[in-house]
C-alpha cells in the first residue's frame, strides 16, 4: 500500500505541519474541516504545500521522521523547490 508524506502550512512561510497517511485526499480534507483535534486545528494549518508518494507506508513513515528532524530552512527550501508560489495543492487533488 502506498503512503504519502505531506506538509501543510498556515500561510506562505507560516507555521508548518508534517504528516503521513495512506489516503492523502481524505486526510487533508479532515485537517481542512477541523475534524482532527490538535496542532493543525489550533494553528489553522490547512494549506497543502508539499506532498510525496512512497511505495509503502513504512517508507513514508521513515521519510516523515526524517523531515521532522530537518531544520525549518530546509523544509522551506523543499517546499519552494516544487511549489515556489506556495499554492494550495489540495485544489489540484480535487480533479
C-alpha positions as CSV (number, residue, x, y, z in Angstrom):
1,X,0.0,0.0,0.0
2,X,1.3,3.4,-1.0
3,X,2.0,6.1,1.6
4,X,2.1,9.8,1.4
5,X,4.1,12.4,3.3
6,X,2.6,15.9,3.3
7,X,3.4,19.3,4.5
8,X,0.7,21.7,5.5
9,X,1.2,25.5,6.1
10,X,-0.9,28.2,7.7
11,X,0.2,30.6,5.0
12,X,3.3,31.0,2.8
13,X,6.4,30.6,5.1
14,X,4.0,30.3,8.1
15,X,3.5,27.5,10.6
16,X,4.3,24.1,9.1
17,X,3.0,20.6,9.9
18,X,4.3,17.3,8.5
19,X,2.2,14.2,8.4
20,X,1.9,10.8,6.8
21,X,-1.2,8.9,5.5
22,X,-2.4,6.2,3.2
23,X,-5.2,8.4,1.8
24,X,-4.0,12.0,1.1
25,X,-7.3,13.5,-0.1
26,X,-9.3,12.3,2.9
27,X,-6.6,13.2,5.4
28,X,-6.1,16.7,4.2
29,X,-9.9,17.2,4.0
30,X,-10.0,16.2,7.7
31,X,-7.4,18.8,8.5
32,X,-9.2,21.5,6.5
33,X,-12.6,20.8,8.1
34,X,-11.1,21.0,11.6
35,X,-12.2,17.4,12.2
36,X,-8.8,16.5,13.6
37,X,-8.2,18.0,17.0
38,X,-4.7,19.2,17.9
39,X,-1.9,21.3,16.3
40,X,-3.4,21.8,12.8
41,X,-6.8,22.9,14.2
42,X,-5.3,25.1,16.9
43,X,-3.0,27.0,14.5
44,X,-5.2,26.8,11.3
45,X,-2.6,24.9,9.3
46,X,-4.6,23.8,6.3
47,X,-2.8,24.6,3.1
48,X,-1.3,21.5,1.4
49,X,2.1,22.9,0.1
50,X,4.1,19.7,-0.4
51,X,3.4,16.0,-1.0
52,X,5.4,12.9,-1.7
53,X,4.1,9.5,-2.7
54,X,6.1,6.5,-1.4
55,X,5.7,2.8,-2.4
56,X,4.9,1.6,1.1
57,X,3.7,3.1,4.4
58,X,6.9,2.1,6.2
59,X,8.9,4.1,3.6
60,X,6.6,7.1,4.0
61,X,6.8,6.9,7.8
62,X,10.6,6.9,7.6
63,X,10.6,9.9,5.3
64,X,8.2,11.7,7.7
65,X,10.5,11.1,10.6
66,X,13.5,12.4,8.6
67,X,11.7,15.6,7.5
68,X,10.5,16.2,11.1
69,X,14.2,16.4,12.1
70,X,15.1,18.8,9.4
71,X,15.8,22.5,10.0
72,X,12.9,24.8,9.2
73,X,15.1,26.4,6.5
74,X,15.5,23.0,4.7
75,X,11.7,22.4,4.9
76,X,11.0,25.8,3.3
77,X,13.6,25.1,0.6
78,X,12.0,21.7,-0.1
79,X,8.6,23.3,-0.5
80,X,9.8,26.2,-2.7
81,X,11.7,23.8,-5.0
82,X,8.5,22.4,-6.3
83,X,5.9,25.0,-5.2
84,X,7.6,28.4,-5.2
85,X,4.3,30.3,-5.0
86,X,3.1,28.2,-2.1
87,X,-0.1,27.3,-3.9
88,X,-2.6,25.1,-2.1
89,X,-2.0,21.8,-3.8
90,X,-5.2,20.3,-2.3
91,X,-7.1,22.1,-5.0
92,X,-5.2,20.0,-7.6
93,X,-6.2,16.8,-5.9
94,X,-9.9,17.5,-6.4
95,X,-9.8,16.7,-10.1
